[in-house]
C-alpha cells in the first residue's frame, strides 16, 4: 500500500514540474499587468529546443538553458506586441500558441530529415537524478525489525524523491525564489505596482515598459523550462502532441492559485496528482478506455475553473495596455 502511495506521489511530482515552471511564468507576467495565454506555445518551443539541443550536444544543462532562451524569445515577441504596440494581449497570446508549434514542427522537419519529432536523447544524457545515490533502491523483504524498517523507508523515499529528475527540485527552489523576489525585494514591488496601478508607478519614477518587458520575457523563459522538463526528463524527445494543453492547465493553476507563486504551486500539485493517478490506474485492467483516464486532468481543470475562477481577483491593471 505504501509502495503504491510513494509511486503516486513520485509521479505527481514528475508531472507537476512542467506545470510549476510555466505557472510561475504566468504569475510573473500577469503580476506586471500583461496577460499571457501564450504559455502553451512557449512551452512547445521550449520542449523542441530542449530536445533538439539535447540530442545534438548530449548535455542536458545546455539543452535546458537553450529551452529557456527559446521561450524567452517568444516572450520578447509577446512583449513587443503588447507593451510597445499596445496590441490586444489575448490575440497576441493566441498568435504565440499557433506560432510556437508551427515553428517547432518546421525546424524539426529541417533538422531531422522531414520528421515531425526529434530523435530520442540517450538515457544517459537526460536530466540527472541527483538524489538517486542518497536513497538507494534496496530490497525491503530481506530484513525485519529496525533494519527492515530502515530499508522500507529508504525504498519509499527512493520512489518518492530519490528517483526524480533534477528539474523537480529546481522547480520547488524556483517557487521560493519567485515568492521572495515578488514580495521581499524592490524589483518585486515594482512588478506588482505596474500590475496594479501603472500610472501611479510611472509617477513615482518606475519605468513601466521596461518592468513589463522584463516580466514577460522571464515568463517565456520559465515556460521554456517547463517544456524542457517534459522533453528532457519525462520523455526523451519532442513530438507534436507532447505538451497537449499543459500550458493551459498551468494558466488555470495560476488563476486557481490567485496569481501567487505558492498558490500556483499547490494548484500544480493538484493537477499533477490527477495525472499521476491516471498513470497509476492505467496499470490495472478496469475495462475503462485509456482515453477516458487521460481526460481526468483536463476535466479537473474545467471543474476547478468553473468553481473558483469567479472568486479569484487578478491584478487591477492585468490585461490593460498602458499608454504614457
N, C-alpha and C positions, 0 to 999 in steps of 0.2 A: 504493500500500500504506500509506504513512504517512498519507495523507489519510484512509483508512478507519480507521486506528488512532486518529487525532485525533477523528474523528467518534464512534467508540465510546466513547472516554474522556470526551468532552464530554457525550454522552448519559448516561453513567454518573453524572457529577456532577449532572446535572439531575434524574435520578430518585432519586439518593441523598439529595438535600437534604431532602425532606419526612420521610424516614425518620430522618435525623440529628436534626432538631428534636425529633421525637416520642420517639426512643430516649433522648435526653438528658433529656427529661421523666421517662421511666420510671426512668432512673438516679437522678435526684434523689429521686423518691418512694420507691423501694424501698431506697435507702440510708438513708432515715429510718425504715424499718420498715413502710411501707404498700404493699401490693401494689396495683398499678394496671393492671388489664387493661381498664380503660375508655378506654385511649388511642385506640382506634378511634372511639368515639363523640365524644370530644373533638376529634379530627381532623375529623370530619364537620361538627360545628357550627362549627369554626373555618373550614373551607372555605366553608361557606354564608355566614357573617358577612363573610368577606373579599370574596367575590364580590358580595354584596348591597351592602355599603357602598362597594365599589369602583365599582359601577355607578352608584349614586346620587350619590356625591361626586366621582368622577373622580380621586381622589387615592389612589394605591396604598399610600402610607405610613400614611395614616389607616385604610385598609382592613386593612392588615397588623396594626396595633395593635388594631383592633376584633376581629379574629380571635383575637388573644391574650387579650383581655378575655373574649370568649365562652367560649373554652376554660378560662380561669381560673375562670369562674362554675361550670362543670361540675366543675372540680377542687374548688371550695368545697363543692359538694353531696357529692362523694365523701368529703371530709374530715369534714364534719358527720356523715355516716353512720358512717364508720369510726373516727374519733378521738373524737368526742363520745359517740356512741351505741353504740360498740363492735360495730357490725354486721359480719357476715361480709364480708371485703374482696372475695372473689371474686364473691359475689352482688351487692354494690354495683357492682362494675365491669361485670358483665353488664347490670345495670339501666341504667348510663350508656350502654352500647353500644346499647341499644334506645331510650333517651330522646333521644340526640343526633340520629340520623337522623329520628326521629319529629317532634321539634320543628322541625328544619330543613325538612322537607317541608311541615309545617303553615304555617310562616311564609312559605315560598316561594309556596304557594298564595294566601296573603293578599296578599303584596306584588307578585306577578307574574301577576295575573288568572287564578288557578287552575292555573298551570303548576307542574310539579314541578322545573323547572330555571330558574335565573336567566337574565336576558338577558345577552348577551355584552358584556364590557367592551371599550371601544375599545382597539385595539392600542397607542395612544399613552399609555393610562392603566394599562397593565400595569406590573409591576415593571421598573425601568430596567436596561439592560445597561451598567453603569458603566465597563467596560473596553473597550467597543467601539471607541472612538476611539484607544486605545493600540495595539491590534493590528488595523490596518485589513485588510480583505479584498482583497489585491492579486493581480493576475494573475501567477502564478509561471512562466508559459511564455514571457514576452517577453524574459527576460534569461538569460544564462549566467554562469558563473564566480561571483565573490563576490556580485555584485548578485542573481543568480538564487538563490543560497543564502540570502541575507538575505530575499528576498521569500518564498521557500518557508517559511522559519522563521516569518515574520510570519503567513503564511496558516495554518500549523499551529497557532500559538498562538491565532489568532483562532477557529479551530474548537474548540480545546480549552478556552480560558479566556475569550477576548475576547467570545464570543457568549453568555456565561452571564448569567443574571439576578442581580441584587444579592443575592437570597436565598441563592445558593450561597456567596458569600464570607462572608456574615453567619453562615451555619451553621458554617463552619470556625472563625471567630473565637469563636463561642459555645462550641465544644468546648473551646478553650483556657481560656475564662473559667470554665466549669463545673469543669474539672480544677483550675484554680488555687483556686477557692473551696472545693472539696471537700477538697483536700489541703494547702493552704497558708494557710488562714485559720481563725480561731476558730469562725466560723459553720459551716464545713465539718466541723470536728472535732465540733461538737455534733450536726450532722445524722448523721454516721456513728456517733456514740456512742449516740444514741437508737435507731439501727437495729441495733446490736449488743447493747447491754445497757441498755435504758431505765431499769431500776430503779437501776443504778449512776449513770447520768447524772442521774437525778432527785435522788439522794442528794447529788450534787455541786452542786446548785442549777440544773441545766438544766431549763427548762420543756419537758417532753416534748410536751405537747399543742400548744403554740404552735409548736415547731420542726416538728412533723409537719404542722400546718396550712400553714405556710409552704412546706414541700417539696411537698405535694400540690397546692396552688394553683399553684405555679411549674410543676409537671408539666403541669397543664392549660393554662397559658399557652403553654408550649413546644409542646404538642400542637396548640393552636390555630394557632400559627405554622406547624407542619407542614402543616396543612390549607390555610392560606393560600398556602403555597409551591406547592400544587397548583393552586388556583383563580385565583391572581393571576399565575402565571408559566408553569407547564407548559401549562395551558389558560387560558381567559379567562372561565369561568363555573362555576357549580355545577350538578351533576346527581346523581341518586341513586346512580349507580354510580361516581362519581369516585374515592372512597377505596378501595373494594373490597378490604378486607383489609390495607391498608398499615399500619394501626395494629397489627395482629397481627404483621406482618413486623418492625416496629420493636420490638415486645416480644421477638420471637425474637432480634433483633440485640442487644438489651440483655443477654439471657441468654448469648448466644454471646460477647459482649464482657466477660463476667464482672462485670457491674454497674459497669463503669468507663467514663468518657466516651471515653477513647482507644480502648478495646476496642470500644465501641459504634460509634465512627466507622468503624473498619476493617470491622466486620461490615456496616454500612450500605453501604459502598462495594462490598462483595462482592455483596450483594443487588441493589444498583443496577446493577452490571455485568451481572447476569443480565437485568435489564430492558433495559439498553442493547443487549445482544446480541440480545435479542428484536426490538427496533425495527430494528436493523441487518439482521438476517436477513429481516425482513419485506419488505425492498425487493427480494428475489430470489424467483424462482419455483422452489421446491423441491418442488412438489406436496405440500406439507405444510399442513394446515389452520392458519389463523391462531390458532384456539382452542388448538391444541396448543402453538404457540410462546408464547402468552400464559400457559401453565401453568408455564413454566420458573422464574420467581421463586418461585412457591409450592412447586414440587417441591424446589427448592434449600433453601427454608426447612425443609421437613419432613426432608430428608436431614440437614441440619446439626443440627437439634434432636435427632433420633434418635442422631446420632453423638456430640454433645458435651454435651447438656444434663446428663447424669449426672456430667460432670467439672467443672461449674460449681457453685460454692458461694455461695449467697445470703447476705446479712447474717443474723446469727443470729436476730434478732427480726423478720425480714421476715414479714409476714402475721399477726403475733400482737398482738392488741389489748392496750394497756397500761392497767391499772386501778390507779390510785394507792392 
